[in-house]
């Protein structure tokens, strides 16, 4: 996960930055966590990683 925010404009800014750096759009995931009275709506922006152990430098890491 790259960012979780309740601000839709912030999520769009992150998305635009990823696109500007050349990240393949098919590798981007946006989840909308619908809000309720106790919890406001939140947006999660994630990028698919083919081999998280290699990119994080941790073998066996679950991400």
C-alpha positions as CSV (number, residue, x, y, z in Angstrom):
1,X,0.0,0.0,0.0
2,X,1.3,3.4,-0.9
3,X,-1.1,5.7,0.8
4,X,-4.5,5.6,2.7
5,X,-6.3,8.9,2.9
6,X,-9.8,10.3,3.5
7,X,-9.0,13.1,1.0
8,X,-10.0,12.3,-2.5
9,X,-7.9,15.1,-3.9
10,X,-4.8,13.8,-2.2
11,X,-5.5,10.3,-3.6
12,X,-5.7,11.8,-7.1
13,X,-2.4,13.7,-6.6
14,X,-0.7,10.4,-5.7
15,X,-2.2,8.7,-8.7
16,X,-1.1,11.5,-11.0
17,X,2.5,11.3,-9.7
18,X,2.6,7.6,-10.3
19,X,1.4,8.0,-13.8
20,X,3.9,10.8,-14.4
21,X,6.8,8.5,-13.3
22,X,5.7,5.9,-15.8
23,X,4.0,3.3,-13.6
24,X,1.8,1.0,-15.7
25,X,-1.8,1.9,-14.9
26,X,-2.8,-1.8,-14.9
27,X,-0.5,-2.2,-11.9
28,X,-2.3,0.4,-9.8
29,X,-5.2,-0.5,-7.5
30,X,-7.6,2.0,-5.8
31,X,-9.8,0.7,-3.1
32,X,-12.7,2.9,-1.7
33,X,-13.5,1.9,1.9
34,X,-17.1,3.2,2.2
35,X,-17.7,5.2,5.3
36,X,-20.3,4.9,8.0
37,X,-21.1,7.1,10.9
38,X,-18.1,6.1,13.0
39,X,-15.6,5.8,10.1
40,X,-15.4,8.2,7.2
41,X,-14.8,7.1,3.7
42,X,-11.1,6.3,3.0
43,X,-9.2,5.7,-0.2
44,X,-6.3,3.2,-0.5
45,X,-3.8,3.5,-3.3
46,X,-1.6,0.4,-3.9
47,X,0.8,-0.8,-6.6
48,X,1.1,-4.5,-7.5
49,X,4.5,-5.8,-6.8
50,X,5.5,-9.0,-8.6
51,X,8.2,-10.0,-6.1
52,X,7.8,-8.2,-2.8
53,X,10.7,-10.0,-1.2
54,X,13.2,-8.8,-3.8
55,X,12.0,-5.2,-3.8
56,X,11.8,-4.9,0.0
57,X,15.0,-6.7,0.6
58,X,13.3,-9.1,3.1
59,X,12.9,-12.7,2.3
60,X,9.5,-14.1,3.1
61,X,7.8,-10.7,3.7
62,X,4.1,-10.7,3.2
63,X,3.0,-7.5,1.5
